[in-house]
Amino acid sequence: MALADMLREHFPIVFVTLSAEPKIVSMLQQAAQEVMVLKSADHPEQDFLNRLQPKDIVVLDGYHFTENNQKDIKNKGAQLVCIDDLNEGIFFADVIINTAQRAVDMHYKTKGNCRLLLGPSYALLRKPFLEEARKERISQAVSTVFINMGGGDAHNITLKALKAASQLTTIRTIHVVTGAAYLYREVLHEVMAESSGRIVLHEDISASEVRDLLVASQVIICPSSGIALEAASVGLVILSGYTAANQLEALKGLEAANIILNMGDLIQLKEEGFVRHLMEIVNGSVNNAAFIAAQKQLIDGLSGDRILKVFQEL
């Protein structure tokens, strides 16, 4: 979605999906001129290839795409861009995008002329966050915490983080963001009922609304996924960790760059662990200003311009 946001003023955007779920189609339609739902359940790849034109630019973003999928696309004469974070196998792409901090040290196996867009200089950020990254940010006393565990949060880490933040009386406001797939809203509403108005729940909000909430906050609790980079573009203390194995490399890179505080495995971390990390920030044991300075140096808000230039040269 972030890449589409960067490109849609210059290229017609078409999302290709197997899902005809109305919520998914509606979400994609907000970022594209067209949503193509593949009709063939048995051979969706062939259905897609039949529609592909030689001058098209195809972006693959997912772990299930194979080397054969890449070769089939190239054989149709199209340009191919792969968004990757694993560096496994051989790539037949014209461009590879890996925004992880440690990606700059990776050695990709590629066929043909392939451009490597590696590291946070090519961060995939939506427009409000690219704009915010260009602004200065001053460290402030902690009074507002933002919690966003992304996706469906199957392990309900949101609840642990929320209960932990609620224990600190100096925190006056706790913003909690959940997605459409989150299944534990009733439990959250029970906690909210006892919070004296400190907890504000937000569901399926826009990029601009997320940006505004981050600007109003001083601390975020989130996994080392896209939301961590969005938070870094704004500038606040990021308490992060991993909820899936594919987030580990990004987590290590962000920690090495002094962008986040690493809490490790968020599924296994107990509520008291969240409390301990929050207390370190609130009590001044952590140099909040140093984190923000490092974030602003790493995320300069120009990644969209760099990526657009590469696409225009394809």
ABEGO torsion letter per residue (X at the ends): XAAAAAAAAABBBBBBBABABAAAAAAAAAABABBBBBABAABAAAAAAAABBAABBBBBBEAABBAAAAAAAAAAGBBBBBBBAAGBEBBABABBBBABAAAAABBBBBBEBBBBBBEAAABBBBAAAAAAAABBBBBBBBABBBBBAEEAGAAGAAAAAAAAAAABAABABBBBBBBAABAAAAAAAAAAAAAGGABBBBBGBBAAAAAAAAAABABBBBBBBAAAAAAAAAGBBBBBBBABAAAAAAAAAAAAAGABBBAEBAAABBAAAAAAAAAAAAAGABBAAAAAAAAAAABAGAAAAAAAAAAAAX
